[in-house]
Amino acid sequence: GRRPMKNIGKQIEIEPVTLADILLAIELCPVEISGFARVRETEDCFSIYDEPEVFKQKCGMSGTEFDLEALGAWNHIMMKSGNGHEINDYRLWWHSHVFSPAYFSGTDRRQIESWEDGRAPWWISLVGNKHGKLTFRIDFYGEERATTNPEVRCTEPINRKELQTLMLSRKLRMAEIIRERVVFDDRAAFEHILDGVFK
């Protein structure tokens, strides 16, 4: 059957804790970092919720590669613990461009196209940077292929001070996740500052 076009007009909402963790990952990691987050579709929007997942990955200033073994191990753990049905809830791919503009590059677009494997009728992507710029897109797959640039809001009102306090309360946790799961690509060491010196 054809998917109803009304989905294409839907906007995005995100829980403050999810937003805080993604912002922390972008801010605390000196290179690119990426992960997934859960999304539920409601009558009027796509709602991003819960703590985002950060897989083991090798990262540099201009790229991040998922460790496919780590991704496979996560899938296996989810299945073994009886939570396999939750794997398909992870329909947001988020990643950092460090200090570069928050736009979807050719590499990003190829990654987004790769999600079109029949697993899901739609996928949400987010790219952010250390300047606090966040760009979202929703891709709808199938015969009504479409991409939208949705409006985004928090699931509940939150001001700057409240978000800052939430981030401070979760900073050590995210720093530990980055320390455990992100391997830095030495070829990209100090790339940003050296680019400035040698331009």
N, C-alpha and C positions, 0 to 999 in steps of 0.2 A: 504494500500500500504506500501511497504518497504521504509524506510527512506534512502536516498542516503548516501553512506559511506563517501562522500567528506566532510560532516560536521565534521567528527571525526578528520580531520587534521587541523581544524580551531584554530587560536590562540585567545588571549584575549587582548583587549585594554581597558583602564580605564581613565575616565576624571580626571584631576588633583584635582578638587574639591571633587570628590567622594573619591579618594585616601586620600586626606587631612582629610576629616571627619572620615573615618574609622581609620586612624592612630591616630587621636585625641581621638576617643572613646576608643581605646585600651590603649593609653598612660594615659589618664585622669582618667579612671575608675580603682579603685584599685583591682577589682575582675574581673571575666569573664563578658563579655557583648556580645550581639549578635543583629543582625538585618538583614534586607533585603536591596537590592538595585536593581534598574532597569537595565535590560539588553535588548539590541536590537541585533538581528542577522542580519549581513550584508553579502554581497557576500563573503567576505574573512575573517571575524572574528566575535567574540561576543564582543559587545561594552557595557561596564558598564558606566552608566551616571547618572547625577543628584544627589541631596542630598540623602544619604542613610536613610532608615527608622529605627528608634530605638523604639521598642514597650516597653510598661510597662513590667518589668520582675523582677524576684527575682534571685539574683546572689550571688555566692560564689567564692572561689579560684579555685574550681574544677567543676564548673557547672553553667549553667544558664537555667532558665525555662521561656519560654514565658508565659505571662498571657493570657490564651486562651480567656478570656472575653475581654481583651484589643485588641487582634487580631480580634475578632468578631466585636467589636465596630468600629475598623478601616475599616474593610470590609463594615460594614453598612454605615459609613460616605461616603466612596468612592462610594457606590451604590446610596445613597441618593443625592449626589452632582452631579450625572451624570457621574462620573468617574469610574464606575464599570469595564469598558473595560480595564482600566489601571492596575487592580489588577494582571493580568497575565504577566505584564511587569516586576514584581518583581521576578526575577529568580536567584538572587545571595543571598545565605545565607552566612553571614560573622560572625565570632565570634573570641573571644580572648582566648588564653591559659595563659594569664598574663605573668609569667616568664618562663613557661614550654615550651618545644620544640613545634614548629609550625608543628605538624603532625596531621593526622586524626585518632583519637582514636576510639575504638570500639563503644563508645557512639555516636561519631560523625557519624560513618559509618551507624549506625542504624537510625539516624536522616535523613541522606541522602537517605537511602532506603525508608523512609516513604514518600518522595516527589513523589515516583513512584505511583501515584494514577490516572493516566490518564490525569491529568491536563496539563502536559507539556511533550514534547518528550525529553527534556534535562533540566539539572539544573547545575548551577555553585556554587561551595562552596569555601570559603576562611577561613583559620585559620591563625591568626597572633599572635605575642607576643611583649612584651615591649623591646625586643632586635632588633626590626625592621625586623624580619623574617616573610615573608608572603608565604604561600603555597596555590596554587589554584588547583582545579580539576574540570573537566567537566564530568558529568555523563549523558550518553545517555541511555534512557529507551526504552523498547519495545523488539522486537525479536532480535535486533542487540545490545543487552546490552553491553555497553563499558564504560570504565573510561579512561580519558586522563589527563596528567599533562602538560598543555599548557605553551608556552612562553607567557609572559605578557609585554606589553609596555603601555606607556601613549598615549592618543589621540593626544597630542602635546608635543614637547620637553620641559622638565622642569628640571632645575638643583637643587642642594641641597638648595641653598640660596632662590630660587623662591618658592620651596615647603615649606621651613621654614616660609617665609613671608606669604604665603597663610594660613598655619596652625595658625600662630599668629593672623591673621585677623578673623579666625573662632573659636578660642579657647573659648571665652566667651559663644558663642552660644551653642557649644557642651557641655560645663560644665553645662549649664542650662538644657539642655535636659537630661543629666545623673542625675542631681539633681531631676528633675521632674519624671523620668520614671524608675529609677533603685532602687530597694529595696535591701538593703544588708542583706544577710543571716548571722545573728549574730553567728551562729555555726562556720562560717569560719573567724570570726574576727581575724585579725593579724596572720593568718595562716602561711604566708611565714616566718615572723621573728621568730615566736614561734617554727616552725619546725627546724630552725637553732639552737635555744637555747636548745631544748630538743632531738636533734638527738643522 
